[in-house]
Amino acid sequence: MTEETTAMPTSDTAAGAEQTRRHPVEWLKDVRDNKAHLFLLGIMLLASVAVIDFQTWLVLTISGVAMGAILFLMASGMTLTFGLMSVLNLAHGAFISLGAFAGGTVLAFWLDGFASSPSFLSNLVAIVPALLFAAVVAGAVGLVFEKLVIKPVYGDHLKQILVTVGGSIILMQLIEVVWGPNEIPVTRPESLSGAFFVPEFLPLIGGIVLEKYRLVAVVLGLAIYAAMLWIIDRTRIGILIRAGVESREMVEVQGYRIHLLFLGVFVAGSALAGLGGVMWGMYKELLTPHMGDEMMISVIVVIILGGLGSIRGCFYGALLVGLINLYIGFVEPRLAAVATVGLMVGVLMWRPQGLIPVIKI
C-alpha cells in the first residue's frame, strides 16, 4: 500500500512535467481550439504591430479598444436578451437612438451650462445625469415594449422578428415626433474634449497623444462588463435567471415568478442600449433619429462573432471589431468598410458557433 501511495504522486508529477514540456505547436493548437477569442486577438495584435510603427499602433489600439467598449455597451443588451430569454429584438437600434437623444437632451439643453464649463466637477453634474437619464428612459420604454410587443411572442423567433421590426419603425417615428427629424449637435463636455500628451521621457509610449473621451469609454466599458459578469455569476438573481433559462418550470415550482426576472432582463438590456447610445452620441457629437439603426450591422456582427448569447463573447467580439476597423482603416482605408463583415465571415468559416459558444455566460 505504501508503494502504491508513493507511486501515484510520482506518476502525477511525471504527467505534469510531460504537460509542461508540450511542444509549442501543440500548445498553440490547444489555445486555438479552447480559447479562440484570445488566439484571434493575439494574431490580430501581432499582425498589426508588424506592419505599423509602434507609437501609431499603440494609439490605434487604444482607439480601437475604446470603439469596442462603446460597441459592447450597445450590443450587450441585445446579447443579454437573446442569451437569457431567447428573444430576437431587432428594435434594439431604436433603443440606442432613444438613449442618445435622451442623454443628448440633458447635455445640450437642460444642463448645457455645466457641460460647457471648464470645471471637471461641473461636467460630472451634466455627464452623470445624462447617462442615468438615457438608461432610465430606454429602460422604461423597454418595459412597455416587452409587455405590449415581446410578451405575446415568447418562443417564436419568426414572430419576434416581425413584431420587433414593426416596433422599431414606431419607435423611430416617435423619436422624430418628440425631437424632430433634423440632426441635433451635441457638444462633448469640456473635460472629455481634446487629448493629453504623454511625456516624452516615458519609454515606448512617450510622445503619443491620447484622446480623453476614448480612455473614458474604455474604463466605462470595462466597468459595465465586470458588473454584468458579477451579477450573472455571483448574485442570487443571476443564479435564478440562469436556472430559468435551463428549466423555467423548475424555477416556477420553487415559487419564483420567472416572468418578472425575464422582464427585468429585458429592461436592463434596453437600458444598456440607451447607455451605449448616449456614449455614441457624445462620440459623434451629432444626433440623428436613425443613428441606432446605422449601428445595428456592427452590433449584429459583434453578437454573431462572440457566440449568440455570450456576454464574454460579446465583449471580445466588440474588441475585435473595434480594432480591425482602426487597423484596416489605417493600412488601407478603401477596405475599412468591408473589414467588419470580412472578419465575421472568416470566423464563421472557422468556428460556425462563434468564438465563445453558448448559451452560457
PLY file of the C-alpha trace (Angstrom):
ply
format ascii 1.0
element vertex 361
property float x
property float y
property float z
element edge 360
property int vertex1
property int vertex2
end_header
0.00 0.00 0.00
2.87 2.30 0.79
4.46 1.66 -2.59
1.16 2.40 -4.39
0.69 5.59 -2.40
4.14 6.85 -3.26
3.85 5.77 -6.89
0.73 7.82 -7.61
2.27 11.24 -6.92
5.30 10.22 -8.98
3.01 9.40 -11.89
1.11 12.65 -11.49
4.35 14.59 -11.34
5.62 12.91 -14.48
2.34 13.66 -16.24
2.54 17.28 -15.15
6.13 17.54 -16.30
5.20 16.00 -19.63
2.37 18.53 -19.99
4.69 21.43 -19.24
7.11 20.11 -21.87
4.47 20.19 -24.58
5.65 21.25 -27.99
4.85 24.93 -28.72
2.79 23.86 -31.74
0.62 21.64 -29.55
0.17 24.45 -27.04
-0.80 26.81 -29.84
-3.37 24.34 -31.17
-4.82 23.99 -27.68
-5.20 27.76 -27.37
-6.74 27.92 -30.85
-9.31 25.26 -30.02
-10.17 26.16 -26.42
-9.50 29.91 -26.25
-10.31 31.01 -29.75
-11.07 34.61 -28.70
-7.60 35.08 -27.20
-5.99 33.28 -30.12
-7.64 35.57 -32.69
-6.99 38.70 -30.63
-3.32 37.79 -30.31
-2.95 37.17 -34.04
-4.62 40.50 -34.83
-2.34 42.41 -32.46
0.84 40.72 -33.71
-0.05 41.09 -37.37
-0.89 44.77 -36.98
2.20 45.70 -34.97
4.32 44.04 -37.66
3.12 46.49 -40.35
2.53 49.66 -38.28
5.15 51.59 -36.32
4.80 51.07 -32.59
3.61 54.50 -31.45
0.99 54.72 -34.19
-0.03 51.15 -33.42
-0.44 51.99 -29.74
-2.69 54.98 -30.47
-4.76 52.91 -32.92
-5.04 50.07 -30.41
-6.30 52.34 -27.62
-8.74 53.97 -30.04
-9.91 50.56 -31.26
-10.44 49.31 -27.72
-12.46 52.47 -26.98
-14.64 51.90 -30.03
-15.01 48.27 -28.97
-16.09 49.36 -25.49
-18.84 51.57 -26.92
-19.91 48.75 -29.26
-20.03 46.40 -26.30
-22.34 48.77 -24.43
-24.66 48.86 -27.44
-24.51 45.13 -28.18
-24.53 43.71 -24.65
-28.22 44.45 -24.14
-29.20 42.51 -27.26
-26.89 39.65 -26.29
-28.40 39.61 -22.81
-31.99 39.36 -24.03
-31.16 36.68 -26.57
-28.88 34.63 -24.34
-31.13 34.63 -21.27
-34.59 34.98 -22.84
-34.14 33.66 -26.40
-35.67 36.90 -27.71
-34.55 38.35 -31.05
-35.14 42.06 -30.55
-34.47 43.80 -33.87
-35.81 47.03 -32.38
-32.58 47.29 -30.41
-31.29 50.06 -32.69
-34.30 52.21 -31.80
-33.36 51.94 -28.11
-29.82 53.06 -28.98
-31.23 56.14 -30.74
-33.65 56.78 -27.88
-30.84 56.72 -25.31
-28.71 59.02 -27.48
-31.50 61.61 -27.75
-32.44 61.36 -24.06
-28.84 61.82 -22.91
-28.22 64.46 -25.57
-31.20 66.45 -24.29
-29.60 66.64 -20.86
-26.22 67.67 -22.26
-27.37 70.07 -24.96
-30.40 71.71 -23.35
-31.08 71.03 -19.68
-27.55 71.10 -18.25
-25.63 72.66 -21.12
-24.08 75.25 -18.80
-22.48 72.52 -16.69
-21.43 70.54 -19.79
-19.60 73.51 -21.30
-17.91 74.53 -18.05
-14.11 74.05 -17.84
-14.55 72.53 -14.39
-14.41 68.74 -14.21
-16.85 68.61 -11.28
-19.33 70.80 -13.17
-19.04 68.46 -16.16
-19.86 65.50 -13.92
-23.07 67.28 -12.90
-24.08 67.04 -16.57
-22.49 63.73 -17.61
-23.80 61.51 -14.80
-27.45 62.66 -15.13
-27.20 62.30 -18.92
-26.06 58.68 -18.62
-28.67 57.87 -15.97
-31.49 59.61 -17.82
-30.64 57.77 -21.05
-30.66 54.42 -19.24
-33.90 55.21 -17.38
-35.78 56.40 -20.48
-34.64 53.44 -22.59
-35.41 51.04 -19.73
-38.89 52.49 -19.16
-39.74 52.26 -22.86
-38.32 48.73 -22.83
-40.70 47.83 -20.00
-43.72 48.91 -22.06
-42.27 47.36 -25.21
-41.82 43.98 -23.53
-45.39 43.87 -22.24
-47.03 45.03 -25.46
-44.79 43.55 -28.15
-42.45 40.86 -26.81
-44.58 39.01 -24.26
-47.17 37.69 -26.77
-44.46 36.14 -28.99
-42.17 34.40 -26.49
-40.73 31.23 -28.02
-41.48 32.15 -31.63
-38.44 33.72 -33.32
-40.16 34.39 -36.63
-42.93 36.40 -34.98
-40.33 38.16 -32.81
-38.50 39.35 -35.92
-41.69 40.65 -37.49
-43.11 42.44 -34.46
-39.81 43.95 -33.32
-39.11 45.34 -36.80
-42.55 46.92 -36.70
-41.92 48.18 -33.17
-38.62 49.70 -34.31
-40.38 51.69 -37.02
-42.89 53.01 -34.50
-40.18 54.00 -32.01
-38.21 55.79 -34.73
-41.28 57.76 -35.69
-41.92 58.66 -32.06
-38.34 59.94 -31.76
-38.95 62.19 -34.76
-42.24 63.39 -33.24
-40.58 64.33 -29.93
-37.21 65.65 -31.12
-37.90 66.38 -34.78
-36.37 64.87 -37.93
-33.36 67.19 -38.03
-29.86 66.50 -36.73
-29.07 67.81 -33.25
-25.46 68.78 -32.45
-24.21 67.73 -29.02
-21.01 69.33 -27.79
-18.87 66.93 -25.81
-18.35 68.05 -22.17
-15.23 70.14 -21.78
-13.40 67.66 -19.54
-13.89 64.90 -22.14
-12.83 67.00 -25.11
-9.35 67.16 -26.52
-6.40 64.94 -25.66
-3.37 64.83 -23.44
0.27 64.47 -24.37
2.26 61.61 -22.84
5.63 62.98 -21.61
8.48 62.09 -23.94
10.73 60.80 -21.18
8.49 57.75 -20.70
9.80 54.66 -22.55
7.89 53.32 -25.57
4.75 55.45 -25.06
6.48 58.82 -24.64
5.33 61.46 -27.12
1.98 59.95 -28.13
-1.31 61.83 -27.89
-4.31 60.09 -26.32
-7.89 61.28 -26.68
-9.58 61.73 -23.30
-13.00 60.53 -24.37
-11.70 57.25 -25.72
-9.98 56.46 -22.41
-13.19 57.21 -20.51
-15.09 54.91 -22.89
-12.59 52.09 -22.18
-12.99 52.49 -18.41
-16.80 52.60 -18.59
-16.97 49.59 -20.91
-14.73 47.51 -18.65
-16.75 48.54 -15.59
-20.06 47.53 -17.22
-18.56 44.23 -18.40
-17.26 43.38 -14.92
-20.59 44.34 -13.34
-22.57 42.15 -15.76
-20.36 39.13 -15.13
-20.56 39.66 -11.37
-24.36 39.90 -11.40
-24.81 36.83 -13.61
-22.15 34.68 -11.93
-22.20 35.79 -8.29
-25.64 37.04 -7.28
-28.85 35.23 -6.40
-30.73 36.99 -9.18
-28.14 35.83 -11.70
-28.42 32.24 -10.47
-32.21 32.36 -10.76
-32.06 33.80 -14.27
-29.61 31.12 -15.44
-31.74 28.45 -13.79
-34.80 29.85 -15.53
-33.05 29.59 -18.88
-32.26 25.92 -18.24
-35.68 24.98 -16.83
-38.38 27.59 -16.48
-40.81 25.12 -14.90
-38.35 24.14 -12.18
-37.87 27.76 -11.10
-41.62 28.42 -11.13
-42.23 25.32 -8.99
-39.88 26.79 -6.37
-42.23 29.77 -6.11
-40.28 32.34 -8.17
-42.03 34.45 -10.79
-39.76 33.81 -13.70
-41.56 36.28 -15.96
-40.61 39.14 -13.63
-36.98 38.04 -13.85
-37.10 37.97 -17.63
-38.87 41.32 -17.67
-36.03 42.72 -15.58
-33.50 41.29 -18.03
-35.26 42.95 -20.98
-35.43 46.28 -19.17
-31.73 46.00 -18.30
-30.90 45.20 -21.93
-32.87 48.23 -23.11
-31.14 50.44 -20.54
-27.72 49.24 -21.71
-28.70 50.08 -25.29
-29.64 53.58 -24.14
-26.37 53.93 -22.27
-24.41 52.87 -25.35
-26.47 55.30 -27.42
-25.58 58.36 -25.35
-21.90 57.34 -25.37
-22.04 57.02 -29.17
-23.85 60.35 -29.41
-21.09 62.09 -27.43
-18.51 60.36 -29.58
-20.12 61.53 -32.85
-21.24 64.87 -31.35
-24.30 64.67 -33.59
-27.69 63.01 -33.06
-29.84 61.60 -35.87
-33.05 59.56 -35.47
-31.60 56.58 -37.38
-28.16 56.53 -35.74
-29.10 53.37 -33.84
-30.18 51.52 -36.97
-26.91 52.52 -38.63
-25.03 50.74 -35.84
-27.13 47.58 -35.96
-24.91 45.90 -38.56
-21.90 46.26 -36.26
-23.98 45.17 -33.26
-25.21 42.03 -35.02
-21.69 41.24 -36.24
-20.39 41.53 -32.66
-23.08 39.19 -31.34
-22.50 36.59 -34.06
-18.72 36.79 -33.68
-18.77 36.23 -29.95
-21.37 33.47 -29.99
-25.09 34.08 -29.69
-26.00 34.88 -26.10
-22.46 35.05 -24.69
-21.57 38.10 -22.60
-17.86 37.28 -22.73
-18.09 36.56 -26.43
-19.86 39.89 -26.98
-17.05 41.71 -25.17
-14.26 40.10 -27.18
-16.24 40.38 -30.41
-16.64 44.12 -29.83
-12.91 44.48 -29.19
-12.06 42.63 -32.40
-14.48 44.73 -34.47
-13.19 47.98 -32.99
-9.55 47.03 -33.56
-9.89 45.72 -37.09
-11.76 48.86 -38.17
-8.91 51.06 -36.98
-6.08 48.83 -38.22
-7.51 48.24 -41.70
-8.63 51.86 -41.95
-5.04 52.97 -41.36
-3.33 50.43 -43.61
-5.85 50.50 -46.49
-8.81 52.90 -45.99
-10.68 51.51 -49.01
-11.06 48.16 -47.24
-12.27 49.58 -43.92
-15.94 49.32 -44.91
-15.72 45.56 -45.53
-13.29 44.71 -42.72
-16.01 44.03 -40.14
-18.09 41.77 -42.36
-14.94 40.05 -43.62
-13.92 39.29 -40.04
-17.34 37.80 -39.31
-17.27 35.64 -42.44
-13.77 34.40 -41.64
-14.68 33.50 -38.05
-17.88 31.71 -39.09
-15.99 29.66 -41.66
-13.57 28.67 -38.90
-15.99 28.41 -35.96
-19.67 28.48 -37.01
-20.71 28.55 -33.35
-18.77 31.76 -32.65
-15.67 32.42 -30.55
-17.26 31.54 -27.19
-20.20 29.26 -27.98
-23.15 29.22 -25.64
-25.70 29.56 -24.36
-23.61 30.13 -21.27
-22.30 33.24 -19.53
0 1
1 2
2 3
3 4
4 5
5 6
6 7
7 8
8 9
9 10
10 11
11 12
12 13
13 14
14 15
15 16
16 17
17 18
18 19
19 20
20 21
21 22
22 23
23 24
24 25
25 26
26 27
27 28
28 29
29 30
30 31
31 32
32 33
33 34
34 35
35 36
36 37
37 38
38 39
39 40
40 41
41 42
42 43
43 44
44 45
45 46
46 47
47 48
48 49
49 50
50 51
51 52
52 53
53 54
54 55
55 56
56 57
57 58
58 59
59 60
60 61
61 62
62 63
63 64
64 65
65 66
66 67
67 68
68 69
69 70
70 71
71 72
72 73
73 74
74 75
75 76
76 77
77 78
78 79
79 80
80 81
81 82
82 83
83 84
84 85
85 86
86 87
87 88
88 89
89 90
90 91
91 92
92 93
93 94
94 95
95 96
96 97
97 98
98 99
99 100
100 101
101 102
102 103
103 104
104 105
105 106
106 107
107 108
108 109
109 110
110 111
111 112
112 113
113 114
114 115
115 116
116 117
117 118
118 119
119 120
120 121
121 122
122 123
123 124
124 125
125 126
126 127
127 128
128 129
129 130
130 131
131 132
132 133
133 134
134 135
135 136
136 137
137 138
138 139
139 140
140 141
141 142
142 143
143 144
144 145
145 146
146 147
147 148
148 149
149 150
150 151
151 152
152 153
153 154
154 155
155 156
156 157
157 158
158 159
159 160
160 161
161 162
162 163
163 164
164 165
165 166
166 167
167 168
168 169
169 170
170 171
171 172
172 173
173 174
174 175
175 176
176 177
177 178
178 179
179 180
180 181
181 182
182 183
183 184
184 185
185 186
186 187
187 188
188 189
189 190
190 191
191 192
192 193
193 194
194 195
195 196
196 197
197 198
198 199
199 200
200 201
201 202
202 203
203 204
204 205
205 206
206 207
207 208
208 209
209 210
210 211
211 212
212 213
213 214
214 215
215 216
216 217
217 218
218 219
219 220
220 221
221 222
222 223
223 224
224 225
225 226
226 227
227 228
228 229
229 230
230 231
231 232
232 233
233 234
234 235
235 236
236 237
237 238
238 239
239 240
240 241
241 242
242 243
243 244
244 245
245 246
246 247
247 248
248 249
249 250
250 251
251 252
252 253
253 254
254 255
255 256
256 257
257 258
258 259
259 260
260 261
261 262
262 263
263 264
264 265
265 266
266 267
267 268
268 269
269 270
270 271
271 272
272 273
273 274
274 275
275 276
276 277
277 278
278 279
279 280
280 281
281 282
282 283
283 284
284 285
285 286
286 287
287 288
288 289
289 290
290 291
291 292
292 293
293 294
294 295
295 296
296 297
297 298
298 299
299 300
300 301
301 302
302 303
303 304
304 305
305 306
306 307
307 308
308 309
309 310
310 311
311 312
312 313
313 314
314 315
315 316
316 317
317 318
318 319
319 320
320 321
321 322
322 323
323 324
324 325
325 326
326 327
327 328
328 329
329 330
330 331
331 332
332 333
333 334
334 335
335 336
336 337
337 338
338 339
339 340
340 341
341 342
342 343
343 344
344 345
345 346
346 347
347 348
348 349
349 350
350 351
351 352
352 353
353 354
354 355
355 356
356 357
357 358
358 359
359 360
